[in-house]
Amino acid sequence: MPDGTPITAGLYAADTATRMVLSYGIMCALWSREKTGLGQKVEGSLLQTWLALQLNVLQRADDDPAPVEESEERLYLMYRCSDDKWINICPNN
């Protein structure tokens, strides 16, 4: 935000994308096993997935530099603590 207040991502992008990437990796490994008869090890990394997603986020930021409006009705928001640090609260429902 212009006043320095951090904003929340609003969704668990790395978690969601890693599940999708792992699903694709498992599908490819099963297809390969069907063709070759050999198994494969499939691994996922939240950090590596998040880093891979950064390029797309940066491109969108360049196209539209305006910050996302935070809604007061949303449960996941940034809150300033008494020690002047920030905490992001994201309750699951």
C-alpha positions as CSV (number, residue, x, y, z in Angstrom):
1,M,0.0,0.0,0.0
2,P,1.2,3.6,-0.5
3,D,1.5,4.1,3.2
4,G,3.8,1.1,3.7
5,T,1.1,-1.2,5.0
6,P,1.8,-4.7,3.7
7,I,-1.0,-6.5,1.9
8,T,-1.9,-10.2,2.0
9,A,-1.7,-12.3,-1.1
10,G,-5.3,-13.4,-0.5
11,L,-4.7,-17.0,-1.5
12,Y,-2.3,-19.8,-0.9
13,A,-0.7,-19.6,-4.3
14,A,2.4,-21.7,-3.6
15,D,0.4,-24.4,-1.9
16,T,-2.2,-24.6,-4.7
17,A,0.3,-24.4,-7.5
18,T,2.5,-27.1,-6.0
19,R,-0.4,-29.5,-5.8
20,M,-1.2,-28.8,-9.5
21,V,2.5,-29.3,-10.5
22,L,2.7,-32.5,-8.4
23,S,-0.5,-33.8,-10.0
24,Y,1.0,-33.2,-13.4
25,G,4.3,-34.8,-12.4
26,I,2.5,-37.9,-11.1
27,M,0.4,-38.1,-14.3
28,C,3.6,-37.9,-16.4
29,A,5.3,-40.5,-14.3
30,L,2.4,-42.9,-14.6
31,W,2.3,-42.4,-18.4
32,S,6.0,-43.1,-18.5
33,R,5.6,-46.2,-16.5
34,E,2.9,-47.4,-18.8
35,K,5.3,-46.9,-21.8
36,T,8.6,-48.1,-20.3
37,G,7.6,-50.2,-17.2
38,L,10.0,-48.1,-15.1
39,G,8.9,-46.1,-12.0
40,Q,10.0,-42.6,-11.2
41,K,10.4,-40.5,-8.1
42,V,8.2,-37.4,-8.1
43,E,9.0,-34.5,-5.7
44,G,7.5,-31.1,-5.1
45,S,8.9,-27.9,-3.5
46,L,6.8,-25.0,-2.3
47,L,9.7,-22.7,-2.6
48,Q,10.6,-23.7,-6.2
49,T,7.0,-23.5,-7.3
50,W,6.7,-20.0,-5.8
51,L,9.9,-18.8,-7.4
52,A,8.6,-20.2,-10.8
53,L,5.4,-18.2,-10.3
54,Q,7.2,-14.9,-9.6
55,L,7.8,-14.1,-13.2
56,N,4.1,-14.1,-14.0
57,V,3.3,-11.9,-10.9
58,L,6.0,-9.4,-11.9
59,Q,4.6,-9.2,-15.4
60,R,1.2,-8.4,-14.1
61,A,2.6,-5.8,-11.7
62,D,4.2,-4.0,-14.6
63,D,1.0,-4.0,-16.6
64,D,-1.1,-2.7,-13.6
65,P,0.9,-1.1,-10.9
66,A,-2.1,-0.1,-8.8
67,P,-2.3,-2.0,-5.5
68,V,-5.1,-4.5,-4.9
69,E,-7.9,-3.1,-2.8
70,E,-8.2,-4.9,0.6
71,S,-11.8,-5.6,1.6
72,E,-12.8,-5.2,5.2
73,E,-15.2,-8.1,4.9
74,R,-12.4,-10.6,4.1
75,L,-11.1,-12.6,7.0
76,Y,-7.4,-12.6,5.9
77,L,-5.9,-9.2,6.4
78,M,-2.7,-7.6,7.6
79,Y,-2.7,-6.3,11.2
80,R,-0.2,-4.1,12.9
81,C,0.9,-5.4,16.3
82,S,1.8,-3.4,19.3
83,D,5.6,-3.9,18.6
84,D,5.0,-2.2,15.2
85,K,5.5,-5.4,13.3
86,W,2.9,-6.9,10.9
87,I,1.0,-10.2,11.1
88,N,-1.1,-11.8,8.4
89,I,-4.1,-13.7,9.8
90,C,-5.6,-16.3,7.4
91,P,-8.2,-18.4,9.2
92,N,-9.3,-21.5,7.4
93,N,-13.1,-22.2,7.3
